[in-house]
């Protein structure tokens, strides 16, 4: 299980998939807008160990605490269950 899962921007999940995210992390934060730039991306990721993003943002550095970074929303269902909990 992840400690903190953050979607740094809207990831267009159907409500049932969004609800299921809470079974994979102790804390889930879903931001409703696209971050303005790299500083805001960094602030949103913070100490998260799982990060979701869509095609509108980019990650320009690595975080040691992030164990899972998912850029493809379609793959959320197939990736999360395979992550060691």
LINCOR-V373701 format. One record per residue. N is the residue number from 1. RES is the residue in three letters. PHI is phi in whole degrees, 0 to 359 (999 if undefined). D_FIRST is the distance of its C-alpha to the first C-alpha in Angstrom with 1 decimal. Layout:
BEGIN
N	RES	PHI	D_FIRST
N	RES	PHI	D_FIRST
END
This chain:
BEGIN
1	UNK	999	0.0
2	UNK	277	3.8
3	UNK	279	6.6
4	UNK	217	9.1
5	UNK	249	9.8
6	UNK	235	13.6
7	UNK	264	16.1
8	UNK	287	19.1
9	UNK	200	21.6
10	UNK	300	22.1
11	UNK	245	20.4
12	UNK	55	22.4
13	UNK	273	19.9
14	UNK	291	21.5
15	UNK	308	20.7
16	UNK	293	18.9
17	UNK	290	16.5
18	UNK	299	16.0
19	UNK	298	15.2
20	UNK	293	12.6
21	UNK	304	10.6
22	UNK	293	10.0
23	UNK	274	8.1
24	UNK	253	5.3
25	UNK	211	5.4
26	UNK	292	7.4
27	UNK	227	10.2
28	UNK	234	11.7
29	UNK	236	15.0
30	UNK	242	17.3
31	UNK	281	20.6
32	UNK	272	23.7
33	UNK	221	25.8
34	UNK	278	26.1
35	UNK	296	26.0
36	UNK	288	29.6
37	UNK	184	29.0
38	UNK	300	27.2
39	UNK	295	27.2
40	UNK	289	25.6
41	UNK	301	22.9
42	UNK	299	22.2
43	UNK	295	22.3
44	UNK	290	19.8
45	UNK	291	17.2
46	UNK	46	17.9
47	UNK	258	15.0
48	UNK	295	12.3
49	UNK	252	9.9
50	UNK	216	9.9
51	UNK	228	13.4
52	UNK	245	15.3
53	UNK	211	19.0
54	UNK	256	22.1
55	UNK	283	25.3
56	UNK	274	27.0
57	UNK	239	25.2
58	UNK	224	24.8
59	UNK	256	22.9
60	UNK	252	25.5
61	UNK	209	23.7
62	UNK	257	20.6
63	UNK	246	18.1
64	UNK	297	17.0
65	UNK	280	13.8
66	UNK	278	12.8
67	UNK	264	10.7
68	UNK	216	11.2
69	UNK	234	14.4
70	UNK	241	15.5
71	UNK	263	19.2
72	UNK	265	20.0
73	UNK	301	19.0
74	UNK	299	20.2
75	UNK	271	17.5
76	UNK	306	14.4
77	UNK	296	14.6
78	UNK	275	15.2
79	UNK	275	12.8
80	UNK	304	9.4
81	UNK	296	9.7
82	UNK	273	10.9
83	UNK	285	8.2
84	UNK	299	7.4
85	UNK	260	4.3
END
